[in-house]
Amino acid sequence: MTNWRIRDLQPTDVDGLLKLWEEYRATGTEPVYSLSEVLASSRVDTAIVAVVGDEVVGATIARAAHDQAWIVFFAVAKAWQRRGISRAMLGAAEQRLAALGIQRVSILVPDGEEHVQSLTRAGYADKRHLRYFERQVPVSQEELALLRDLGGRMLARDRWDNIGGMQQEKQILERRLVLPLSDPDLAQDFGVVPPRAIVLFGPPGTGKTTFAKGIASRLEWPFVEVFPSRLAASPKGLAGELRETFEKIEHLEHAVVFIDEVEEIAVKRGGEPPSPMQGVTNELLKLIPAFREKPGRLLICATNFIRALDPAFLRHGRFDYVIPIGLPDAAARRAIWEGFVPEKSAPELDFDALVQATEGFSPADIEFAARSASQTALERAVATEDTSSGPTLDDFLTATAQTRTTVSAEVNAEFEEDIEEIARL
């Protein structure tokens, strides 16, 4: 399938914009804004296009006014509809508008407009009778500055959907986390307290960070990753910098806070002489209860070595769930392969063979094998001056056979024991 991409509108795109305008009108629907208004706005306001090669196949143009923006033109070529282009353009426009201090994005569409479903899926609310769609920008202008200071960001809204396979893990996270956090009023009606903190554990390279980002994407909350190694370089010391970071996070209305390799700062205490990290562990143990007091935020800690964590760290009252993330199943491995195989190779490739050959592989292992196969094919094409074909099944299988897996059988067996002894779902 031909790839499309999203970028800012350029002066050379005007002909493509006119073509979209005419196709829009050919459906019998008259646009809300005139062509002159659309063209004028495209030159001075926020204008996004979707392109395939040099062909414009979609356009979104938005005009800012105070803290609100109005979308004055929104169209996707008929041949390219239902491929995720509408949602991607709206998301790109929203990111640019948020940087201007915009807190609401609105669009007026004619009654019966075919893009209604796209707008609804993108989070716009349908105002009855007027067909008025509006979406709240998740982050205010004041929070953007704080997010930049924290190194946080808003993630693309399709990250969750793009996690292939791993259905059991996704269902657990969807039910336990997303459902109560996204609709706290409904959760309260059923006596459910939305979770405030969870631990993801599993072997290295199994996608714990991917899931953490996916959750932030699914909730449409800012994602803030705390790096203990960076905090340690501060003159205030690791414990002091950690405390100050959490104090800053207090000012965000919503946030998913992620600490990877948390065993670095939550090690088992004890021993003589005491470890220098014990003070940091004590500080983190004090910060978590305070973090839990405010709704609209979620702390996700990830670890490859859950047995190394201090027992007090995992107790009830600090973490609501302790969730295992293991090696990808067959469906997930297929989805990972499909994401890395070049377009020219995909139609003739036996994905079932690749899935079978990579049992026990982590997502990172599959990525490495796919990249190695593509590099081999590139070098061969240059040497033979034949660039007509991409990497073959033999290239991928050879690279797979030469890839040393991250997770050994022993490590995976320990992980299965940890699920029985430590997991809390």
C-alpha angles and dihedrals in degrees: 000000000000113000122236126200138197124234142147117285115263129202090254090060095070094096090052090048091052090050090053090048092054093046089050092053092045088068088068093252118123113217118242092233125049123248091250091054092049094049092046091050092047089062099050109018137058108301125176128182135189113219138188105201101317095331117108108224100167141017138192120186121184132185120207122220118176106306094340133073129203123208105225098181132021123166143143123199110256093240091057102044124121093030099106094264095121093054093044093051093048091049092049092049091048092054092053093046093049089059088058092056096260113157101176131042117196136181133188115209131180116260110273092024110166094221092068092100092049091052093047092050089050091058102262116143118230110231105209123244093004094058087226116167122197135173129192113229103236095224127048124220091254091053092050092066091048091047091053090050090052093045089243129141146178112260127217111274094233098063093098094049091048094060099104122211118343088111095162092055092043092051092051092049092044093052101037100037116013098043098055095034095050094047108028093164092059090045090053091052088060095042093252118146109211112240119259102187138018139175123224113199135178145109120314118283097017096124106265092141090046090055092047091053090044091056091051089048092048092050092040090229126141114268117225118182117199114209111200091195091059094045091053090065092063119107087231090065128240096286093048094046091047090053092048092049092054090047089057091048087057088074094059115095091212132010144156105215115199128196114183122199088015090174085082091071103023102053123153110279124226138066133106120298095026116246116256087235094063091086090054091049090051091050093051091048088055094046097054097065090049090048090052093057095074119067124223097053135093129196115208118189120187129196139174091200110045092167089066094061121104109259091232089058094065100042124122112274094042102054124026096197137017104202127190120224110193138176116310118269123230094274091050093048090052091050091049092050091048089054094055104035111098117246094245092057100042102079095059099035124112100225092177089064091051092048091051093046093053101052106141092026121129120224088257090053092052091048090052092049092047093049091048092052092049091049091051091050092048093052091048092050092052092047094049096034088231112125096161096104135042132217115320133221089260090055091053095043091048091050090047092052090051095049117102107219119236096218117059123206089253093053091048091050090053089049091055089052090050090054090057096043106032113017115110116192 
